[in-house]
Amino acid sequence: RYMATFNVNWDKYTEALAEKADDEIWSNKTYPNNGILTNYITHTYKKLKEESNIIIKPNYGLFNTGLFTKYYDPIYAYSGNDRKIEFLTGYELSSRGIEERPQRANYFTKPELLVFDWHFPIDIQFDHILDDERNVQRLPEGFKEKENKVCILTGAIELMKKRVAANYKLAIPQYFDGKQQLLLPLCLDTDDNQPNLALAVTKLKSCYQGHTCLTLDMAYNNARLIAKPDSQWLRPTK
């Protein structure tokens, strides 16, 4: 079956894709060796399969990576009869007689979820954030030494809500487990102006649920799946 063509180890192709795409930081300490790009293309392909948005023909397969060249040309993943995967622009595809142009993955089925509504409360999963072993490892060292963690976390959330109300761009979308979520900046250290953690929230009818906290490396990796974050608090680090 031809669809198996793209069931590959994407680690082997990230270097070629990074060279084709506009210049961008695709690695950090948590995700080295183009790990952010590997996560991006793996989940993009999975989402496109769910959308039935991958073109499969007798002699080739094709999908839209969602990335662009420095000239803002869309980049497509192409595989021919030789099973070799290439990353091509529309011009390069048409030069091979290929006219199809599949669409990018669609993460915005509910655009209203992209803006944080500060009127609604955030119900925090305190036991997971403060007691779960994996989540505790993400917390700043200075914060973990405090006795009044609940007070500090609650205060940081209230301050964050005011900041996001003043600047909606601080809320950054992510797509996780089939849901649109928002990443919100938290300052859990001595500097109230320097976020060092991201709170992931999901919108319900009349409230948000604050599920977990992510390190900034993790948050950027998740957010980049949808788009390159355009915010001062969440930027790529080498």
SEVO-602251 format. One line per field, with one value per atom (N, C-alpha, C): atom name; x, y, z; residue number from 1. Coordinates in steps of 0.05 Angstrom, whole numbers, always signed. Example, Ala and Ser with C-alpha at 12.3 -4.5 7.8 and 13.67 -1.06 7.14 Angstrom:
SEVO-602251
atomo = N,CA,C,N,CA,C .
east = +264,+246,+264,+257,+273,+258 .
north = -114,-90,-66,-45,-21,+1 .
up = +156,+156,+156,+142,+143,+157 .
num = 1,1,1,2,2,2 .
end
This chain:
SEVO-602251
atomo = N,CA,C,N,CA,C,N,CA,C,N,CA,C,N,CA,C,N,CA,C,N,CA,C,N,CA,C,N,CA,C,N,CA,C,N,CA,C,N,CA,C,N,CA,C,N,CA,C,N,CA,C,N,CA,C,N,CA,C,N,CA,C,N,CA,C,N,CA,C,N,CA,C,N,CA,C,N,CA,C,N,CA,C,N,CA,C,N,CA,C,N,CA,C,N,CA,C,N,CA,C,N,CA,C,N,CA,C,N,CA,C,N,CA,C,N,CA,C,N,CA,C,N,CA,C,N,CA,C,N,CA,C,N,CA,C,N,CA,C,N,CA,C,N,CA,C,N,CA,C,N,CA,C,N,CA,C,N,CA,C,N,CA,C,N,CA,C,N,CA,C,N,CA,C,N,CA,C,N,CA,C,N,CA,C,N,CA,C,N,CA,C,N,CA,C,N,CA,C,N,CA,C,N,CA,C,N,CA,C,N,CA,C,N,CA,C,N,CA,C,N,CA,C,N,CA,C,N,CA,C,N,CA,C,N,CA,C,N,CA,C,N,CA,C,N,CA,C,N,CA,C,N,CA,C,N,CA,C,N,CA,C,N,CA,C,N,CA,C,N,CA,C,N,CA,C,N,CA,C,N,CA,C,N,CA,C,N,CA,C,N,CA,C,N,CA,C,N,CA,C,N,CA,C,N,CA,C,N,CA,C,N,CA,C,N,CA,C,N,CA,C,N,CA,C,N,CA,C,N,CA,C,N,CA,C,N,CA,C,N,CA,C,N,CA,C,N,CA,C,N,CA,C,N,CA,C,N,CA,C,N,CA,C,N,CA,C,N,CA,C,N,CA,C,N,CA,C,N,CA,C,N,CA,C,N,CA,C,N,CA,C,N,CA,C,N,CA,C,N,CA,C,N,CA,C,N,CA,C,N,CA,C,N,CA,C,N,CA,C,N,CA,C,N,CA,C,N,CA,C,N,CA,C,N,CA,C,N,CA,C,N,CA,C,N,CA,C,N,CA,C,N,CA,C,N,CA,C,N,CA,C,N,CA,C,N,CA,C,N,CA,C,N,CA,C,N,CA,C,N,CA,C,N,CA,C,N,CA,C,N,CA,C,N,CA,C,N,CA,C,N,CA,C,N,CA,C,N,CA,C,N,CA,C,N,CA,C,N,CA,C,N,CA,C,N,CA,C,N,CA,C,N,CA,C,N,CA,C,N,CA,C,N,CA,C,N,CA,C,N,CA,C,N,CA,C,N,CA,C,N,CA,C,N,CA,C,N,CA,C,N,CA,C,N,CA,C,N,CA,C,N,CA,C,N,CA,C,N,CA,C,N,CA,C,N,CA,C,N,CA,C,N,CA,C,N,CA,C,N,CA,C,N,CA,C,N,CA,C,N,CA,C,N,CA,C,N,CA,C,N,CA,C,N,CA,C,N,CA,C,N,CA,C,N,CA,C,N,CA,C,N,CA,C,N,CA,C,N,CA,C,N,CA,C,N,CA,C,N,CA,C,N,CA,C,N,CA,C,N,CA,C,N,CA,C,N,CA,C,N,CA,C,N,CA,C,N,CA,C,N,CA,C,N,CA,C,N,CA,C,N,CA,C,N,CA,C,N,CA,C,N,CA,C,N,CA,C,N,CA,C,N,CA,C,N,CA,C,N,CA,C,N,CA,C,N,CA,C,N,CA,C,N,CA,C,N,CA,C,N,CA,C,N,CA,C,N,CA,C,N,CA,C,N,CA,C,N,CA,C,N,CA,C,N,CA,C,N,CA,C,N,CA,C,N,CA,C,N,CA,C,N,CA,C,N,CA,C,N,CA,C,N,CA,C,N,CA,C,N,CA,C,N,CA,C,N,CA,C,N,CA,C .
east = +17,+0,+18,+12,+31,+33,+12,+13,+36,+44,+66,+92,+93,+117,+126,+107,+114,+116,+113,+116,+146,+161,+190,+199,+225,+238,+245,+229,+233,+259,+272,+299,+318,+314,+333,+328,+306,+299,+298,+302,+299,+321,+345,+366,+359,+349,+341,+318,+299,+276,+284,+302,+311,+326,+341,+356,+337,+315,+295,+279,+273,+255,+269,+253,+264,+280,+301,+318,+303,+308,+293,+309,+306,+319,+301,+312,+296,+307,+325,+336,+338,+337,+343,+354,+359,+372,+354,+328,+309,+305,+306,+301,+325,+348,+371,+368,+388,+389,+363,+354,+329,+305,+305,+283,+256,+257,+232,+220,+237,+228,+218,+231,+222,+194,+190,+163,+143,+151,+133,+124,+143,+136,+122,+129,+116,+86,+80,+53,+37,+51,+37,+28,+45,+37,+13,+15,-7,-33,-32,-57,-68,-51,-60,-72,-62,-74,-103,-106,-132,-152,-141,-158,-161,-149,-148,-138,-117,-107,-79,-74,-49,-56,-43,-49,-33,-47,-35,-42,-23,-27,-11,-16,-2,+29,+38,+67,+79,+63,+75,+56,+67,+52,+60,+42,+48,+32,+45,+30,+44,+29,+38,+51,+77,+90,+81,+69,+61,+83,+107,+130,+134,+150,+155,+185,+192,+220,+223,+247,+251,+237,+227,+211,+181,+174,+146,+132,+148,+137,+130,+106,+99,+118,+124,+142,+125,+127,+112,+131,+122,+137,+128,+147,+141,+156,+143,+156,+148,+167,+161,+164,+166,+168,+193,+214,+238,+237,+214,+209,+227,+241,+257,+240,+243,+227,+243,+229,+241,+222,+234,+218,+219,+196,+195,+176,+181,+163,+142,+122,+102,+115,+134,+148,+161,+175,+189,+169,+146,+125,+114,+107,+96,+117,+142,+163,+163,+152,+150,+122,+106,+80,+59,+64,+46,+31,+5,-12,-25,-28,-41,-26,-41,-29,-45,-39,-54,-51,-72,-73,-56,-50,-37,-56,-44,-60,-77,-102,-120,-124,-112,-115,-135,-147,-164,-194,-204,-232,-250,-240,-255,-237,-237,-219,-224,-248,-253,-237,-226,-210,-181,-174,-147,-142,-164,-162,-170,-154,-160,-181,-202,-224,-219,-209,-201,-225,-249,-272,-277,-267,-272,-251,-259,-239,-222,-199,-182,-182,-193,-192,-166,-150,-122,-122,-108,-103,-78,-82,-59,-44,-58,-44,-25,-33,-16,+8,+3,+25,+45,+35,+53,+62,+49,+55,+64,+55,+63,+93,+107,+136,+147,+135,+145,+140,+117,+112,+130,+135,+151,+179,+189,+216,+217,+194,+193,+193,+187,+185,+212,+214,+239,+249,+275,+288,+281,+282,+275,+247,+228,+200,+196,+210,+207,+216,+232,+242,+222,+202,+183,+163,+154,+134,+106,+102,+76,+72,+76,+74,+47,+26,-1,-7,+2,-2,+13,+38,+55,+43,+35,+23,-3,-20,-45,-41,-22,-16,-5,+13,+25,+3,-17,-38,-55,-61,-77,-63,-37,-21,-20,-17,-16,-42,-65,-91,-93,-83,-83,-65,-43,-25,-37,-49,-61,-85,-100,-122,-113,-89,-78,-65,-56,-43,-50,-70,-80,-59,-38,-18,-1,-3,+13,+3,-23,-34,-28,-13,-3,-17,-28,-43,-24,-34,-20,-42,-34,-53,-42,-58,-49,-72,-67,-87,-113,-111,-135,-150,-139,-153,-137,-151,-139,-136,-112,-106,-91,-88,-72,-49,-26,-3,-1,-1,-1,+25,+37,+63,+61,+77,+77,+105,+105,+130,+130,+145,+146,+172,+186,+212,+211,+234,+235,+229,+232,+228,+200,+182,+155,+152,+174,+173,+186,+195,+209,+195,+176,+164,+184,+180,+198,+182,+157,+140,+115,+103,+78,+56,+33,+9,-8,-14,-31,-60,-78,-106,-124,-146,-166,-192,-206,-230,-254,-270,-296,-318,-343,-364,-362,-355,-355,-330,-309,-284,-262,-238,-214,-205,-193,-179,-149,-136,-106,-95,-87,-80,-52,-32,-5,+13,+37,+57,+79,+89,+110,+134,+158,+181,+179,+194,+192,+202,+221,+230,+207,+193,+170,+148,+142,+121,+126,+151,+158,+155,+164,+162,+133,+115,+86,+74,+80,+68,+77,+101,+112,+97,+83,+67,+47,+35,+15,+27,+45,+58,+82,+100,+123,+113,+116,+106,+117,+100,+108,+103,+119,+116,+143,+146,+172,+177,+157,+162,+168,+160,+165,+180,+206,+224,+242,+251,+269,+296,+308,+335,+352,+376,+395,+405 .
north = -24,+0,+25,+44,+67,+85,+86,+104,+97,+72,+64,+78,+90,+105,+125,+139,+160,+151,+125,+114,+109,+131,+129,+141,+138,+152,+180,+199,+226,+239,+227,+237,+238,+220,+217,+240,+254,+273,+302,+306,+333,+352,+342,+359,+371,+353,+362,+382,+377,+395,+421,+421,+446,+463,+450,+465,+478,+464,+474,+497,+495,+514,+540,+561,+586,+581,+596,+592,+594,+574,+572,+554,+559,+542,+517,+494,+469,+451,+461,+445,+461,+448,+461,+439,+446,+426,+402,+406,+384,+368,+381,+367,+373,+360,+365,+352,+358,+345,+348,+373,+378,+364,+360,+346,+360,+387,+402,+397,+396,+391,+363,+344,+316,+314,+326,+326,+340,+362,+377,+360,+348,+334,+308,+295,+270,+275,+295,+301,+314,+329,+340,+318,+299,+276,+260,+256,+242,+257,+284,+300,+300,+301,+300,+273,+252,+226,+225,+237,+238,+255,+275,+292,+281,+258,+247,+268,+281,+303,+297,+271,+262,+251,+261,+251,+226,+205,+179,+172,+170,+162,+137,+123,+98,+102,+126,+130,+150,+162,+181,+187,+197,+207,+236,+251,+280,+291,+308,+323,+349,+368,+394,+394,+401,+401,+424,+444,+468,+487,+481,+499,+514,+535,+552,+557,+562,+571,+600,+610,+638,+657,+646,+662,+658,+645,+640,+621,+604,+582,+559,+547,+524,+500,+484,+461,+435,+418,+393,+369,+349,+324,+306,+296,+280,+254,+233,+207,+193,+186,+173,+143,+130,+101,+90,+107,+98,+99,+108,+111,+131,+147,+168,+192,+204,+227,+253,+271,+297,+319,+342,+365,+386,+391,+406,+430,+451,+473,+468,+485,+482,+483,+501,+503,+476,+464,+439,+416,+417,+397,+400,+425,+429,+422,+425,+417,+387,+372,+343,+335,+355,+349,+343,+352,+347,+372,+372,+396,+397,+375,+375,+392,+407,+422,+417,+397,+391,+413,+416,+437,+430,+451,+447,+434,+423,+412,+434,+428,+447,+442,+460,+458,+478,+494,+516,+511,+488,+482,+501,+512,+530,+555,+574,+597,+613,+611,+626,+616,+592,+581,+591,+607,+617,+641,+653,+677,+670,+677,+672,+691,+680,+697,+699,+723,+726,+728,+729,+729,+702,+681,+654,+645,+631,+621,+599,+594,+572,+552,+528,+507,+492,+493,+483,+454,+437,+410,+410,+420,+425,+399,+377,+353,+343,+347,+338,+357,+383,+402,+401,+398,+400,+374,+352,+326,+305,+306,+286,+288,+266,+266,+278,+271,+281,+311,+321,+349,+365,+354,+368,+373,+355,+359,+383,+392,+416,+442,+441,+466,+478,+505,+518,+509,+507,+497,+515,+541,+559,+556,+551,+547,+522,+501,+474,+475,+494,+497,+512,+525,+541,+524,+534,+520,+528,+552,+562,+560,+537,+533,+540,+532,+537,+567,+582,+611,+624,+616,+627,+621,+596,+588,+602,+604,+618,+648,+660,+688,+692,+674,+675,+673,+656,+652,+677,+690,+714,+737,+739,+759,+753,+728,+720,+727,+723,+729,+759,+776,+805,+812,+799,+805,+796,+773,+763,+780,+789,+807,+833,+842,+866,+861,+837,+830,+801,+798,+772,+754,+767,+752,+735,+740,+724,+695,+691,+664,+651,+629,+616,+589,+584,+559,+535,+512,+487,+466,+444,+423,+398,+387,+364,+345,+320,+298,+305,+315,+321,+346,+363,+386,+411,+433,+460,+469,+477,+487,+514,+527,+551,+547,+559,+560,+588,+590,+616,+618,+642,+646,+648,+633,+634,+642,+660,+668,+657,+636,+623,+626,+648,+653,+682,+693,+719,+742,+736,+757,+754,+774,+773,+779,+788,+795,+774,+752,+732,+705,+698,+671,+649,+629,+605,+579,+582,+558,+565,+546,+550,+533,+545,+531,+523,+498,+489,+488,+502,+503,+495,+483,+476,+490,+501,+516,+497,+499,+486,+507,+500,+519,+545,+543,+567,+569,+554,+556,+544,+547,+534,+513,+492,+472,+475,+479,+481,+453,+439,+411,+407,+420,+414,+438,+437,+458,+446,+462,+453,+472,+461,+478,+494,+515,+532,+517,+499,+482,+465,+452,+435,+451,+474,+491,+500,+508,+516,+493,+470,+446,+440,+443,+437,+459,+484,+507,+508,+499,+501,+483,+463,+445,+461,+482,+498,+521,+535,+558,+567,+582,+592,+614,+609,+629,+657,+676,+704,+719,+712,+724,+726,+747,+751,+730,+719,+701,+673,+665,+638,+639,+637,+639,+615,+606,+583,+590,+570,+573,+550,+556,+535,+519 .
up = +0,+0,+0,-17,-21,+4,+20,+43,+62,+61,+79,+72,+48,+39,+60,+72,+91,+120,+124,+151,+155,+161,+162,+189,+193,+216,+207,+215,+206,+214,+234,+242,+219,+200,+177,+157,+159,+138,+149,+175,+185,+175,+170,+160,+133,+115,+89,+90,+108,+110,+122,+142,+154,+134,+116,+95,+75,+69,+50,+62,+87,+100,+108,+113,+123,+148,+153,+175,+202,+219,+244,+263,+289,+309,+314,+308,+311,+333,+349,+371,+396,+419,+445,+463,+488,+506,+511,+511,+515,+490,+467,+441,+423,+426,+410,+382,+365,+338,+322,+320,+305,+317,+343,+356,+354,+354,+350,+323,+303,+275,+272,+285,+284,+295,+319,+331,+312,+300,+282,+258,+243,+219,+225,+247,+255,+261,+277,+284,+262,+245,+221,+203,+198,+181,+194,+220,+234,+231,+234,+232,+204,+184,+156,+150,+161,+157,+168,+192,+204,+187,+173,+156,+128,+123,+95,+75,+83,+67,+57,+51,+38,+11,-10,-37,-42,-50,-57,-85,-103,-130,-136,-158,-164,-165,-172,-175,-156,-138,-119,-96,-75,-52,-46,-34,-31,-7,+9,+29,+35,+46,+52,+80,+82,+108,+126,+115,+131,+134,+124,+126,+100,+101,+77,+73,+49,+43,+52,+49,+55,+37,+14,-5,+0,+22,+29,+10,-3,-19,-1,-3,+12,+5,+25,+21,+23,+3,+2,+5,+19,+21,-2,-17,-42,-41,-49,-51,-77,-93,-119,-117,-140,-141,-127,-126,-113,-82,-72,-43,-30,-45,-34,-27,-4,+4,-2,-16,-23,-13,-10,-2,-24,-36,-61,-59,-75,-77,-98,-100,-121,-149,-153,-179,-186,-166,-171,-177,-164,-169,-198,-205,-232,-253,-247,-267,-271,-253,-256,-265,-272,-283,-261,-236,-214,-208,-209,-206,-179,-165,-139,-118,-102,-80,-55,-40,-16,+5,+22,+41,+66,+82,+107,+128,+149,+170,+183,+190,+201,+232,+247,+276,+288,+270,+280,+274,+283,+278,+295,+317,+334,+339,+321,+324,+350,+361,+386,+410,+407,+429,+429,+408,+406,+423,+433,+450,+479,+498,+526,+536,+548,+559,+589,+597,+625,+644,+634,+651,+665,+653,+663,+683,+704,+723,+711,+724,+716,+740,+735,+755,+753,+773,+772,+784,+770,+779,+798,+822,+840,+846,+850,+858,+836,+811,+790,+787,+788,+784,+807,+832,+855,+866,+859,+872,+852,+827,+807,+802,+804,+803,+777,+754,+729,+726,+737,+735,+754,+778,+797,+786,+770,+758,+740,+730,+712,+727,+753,+769,+774,+776,+782,+809,+812,+836,+860,+856,+878,+888,+870,+877,+893,+885,+898,+927,+935,+962,+980,+968,+984,+999,+1022,+1037,+1028,+1018,+1010,+980,+969,+940,+929,+943,+933,+931,+951,+951,+928,+925,+904,+876,+872,+847,+841,+861,+858,+851,+865,+860,+832,+823,+796,+775,+780,+760,+758,+781,+781,+766,+771,+757,+727,+721,+692,+678,+692,+680,+673,+691,+686,+662,+660,+637,+611,+611,+586,+578,+598,+593,+579,+587,+575,+548,+543,+518,+510,+493,+486,+472,+461,+446,+465,+491,+510,+512,+505,+505,+478,+479,+455,+451,+428,+424,+421,+430,+425,+419,+406,+400,+413,+432,+447,+451,+445,+450,+436,+412,+396,+404,+422,+432,+428,+423,+423,+452,+459,+485,+483,+506,+507,+527,+521,+539,+550,+577,+591,+607,+607,+620,+650,+665,+694,+704,+724,+737,+765,+769,+795,+810,+803,+816,+826,+832,+844,+825,+799,+778,+767,+773,+764,+734,+722,+693,+675,+687,+671,+674,+656,+658,+656,+673,+672,+670,+665,+663,+646,+634,+619,+630,+635,+644,+620,+617,+595,+604,+589,+597,+574,+581,+561,+568,+548,+552,+553,+574,+576,+572,+579,+574,+589,+615,+632,+649,+642,+657,+640,+650,+639,+659,+648,+665,+662,+684,+683,+689,+669,+672,+684,+671,+677,+671,+680,+673,+656,+638,+619,+622,+619,+617,+591,+589,+565,+540,+543,+521,+511,+530,+523,+511,+522,+512,+483,+478,+451,+431,+439,+422,+415,+434,+430,+413,+419,+405,+376,+370,+343,+324,+334,+317,+301,+313,+300,+284,+297,+284,+300,+288,+302,+321,+348,+367,+363,+364,+360,+386,+406,+433,+447,+462,+475,+496,+509,+531,+523,+499,+489,+463,+466,+442,+442,+419,+418,+430,+443,+454,+444,+438,+428,+452 .
num = 1,1,1,2,2,2,3,3,3,4,4,4,5,5,5,6,6,6,7,7,7,8,8,8,9,9,9,10,10,10,11,11,11,12,12,12,13,13,13,14,14,14,15,15,15,16,16,16,17,17,17,18,18,18,19,19,19,20,20,20,21,21,21,22,22,22,23,23,23,24,24,24,25,25,25,26,26,26,27,27,27,28,28,28,29,29,29,30,30,30,31,31,31,32,32,32,33,33,33,34,34,34,35,35,35,36,36,36,37,37,37,38,38,38,39,39,39,40,40,40,41,41,41,42,42,42,43,43,43,44,44,44,45,45,45,46,46,46,47,47,47,48,48,48,49,49,49,50,50,50,51,51,51,52,52,52,53,53,53,54,54,54,55,55,55,56,56,56,57,57,57,58,58,58,59,59,59,60,60,60,61,61,61,62,62,62,63,63,63,64,64,64,65,65,65,66,66,66,67,67,67,68,68,68,69,69,69,70,70,70,71,71,71,72,72,72,73,73,73,74,74,74,75,75,75,76,76,76,77,77,77,78,78,78,79,79,79,80,80,80,81,81,81,82,82,82,83,83,83,84,84,84,85,85,85,86,86,86,87,87,87,88,88,88,89,89,89,90,90,90,91,91,91,92,92,92,93,93,93,94,94,94,95,95,95,96,96,96,97,97,97,98,98,98,99,99,99,100,100,100,101,101,101,102,102,102,103,103,103,104,104,104,105,105,105,106,106,106,107,107,107,108,108,108,109,109,109,110,110,110,111,111,111,112,112,112,113,113,113,114,114,114,115,115,115,116,116,116,117,117,117,118,118,118,119,119,119,120,120,120,121,121,121,122,122,122,123,123,123,124,124,124,125,125,125,126,126,126,127,127,127,128,128,128,129,129,129,130,130,130,131,131,131,132,132,132,133,133,133,134,134,134,135,135,135,136,136,136,137,137,137,138,138,138,139,139,139,140,140,140,141,141,141,142,142,142,143,143,143,144,144,144,145,145,145,146,146,146,147,147,147,148,148,148,149,149,149,150,150,150,151,151,151,152,152,152,153,153,153,154,154,154,155,155,155,156,156,156,157,157,157,158,158,158,159,159,159,160,160,160,161,161,161,162,162,162,163,163,163,164,164,164,165,165,165,166,166,166,167,167,167,168,168,168,169,169,169,170,170,170,171,171,171,172,172,172,173,173,173,174,174,174,175,175,175,176,176,176,177,177,177,178,178,178,179,179,179,180,180,180,181,181,181,182,182,182,183,183,183,184,184,184,185,185,185,186,186,186,187,187,187,188,188,188,189,189,189,190,190,190,191,191,191,192,192,192,193,193,193,194,194,194,195,195,195,196,196,196,197,197,197,198,198,198,199,199,199,200,200,200,201,201,201,202,202,202,203,203,203,204,204,204,205,205,205,206,206,206,207,207,207,208,208,208,209,209,209,210,210,210,211,211,211,212,212,212,213,213,213,214,214,214,215,215,215,216,216,216,217,217,217,218,218,218,219,219,219,220,220,220,221,221,221,222,222,222,223,223,223,224,224,224,225,225,225,226,226,226,227,227,227,228,228,228,229,229,229,230,230,230,231,231,231,232,232,232,233,233,233,234,234,234,235,235,235,236,236,236,237,237,237,238,238,238 .
end
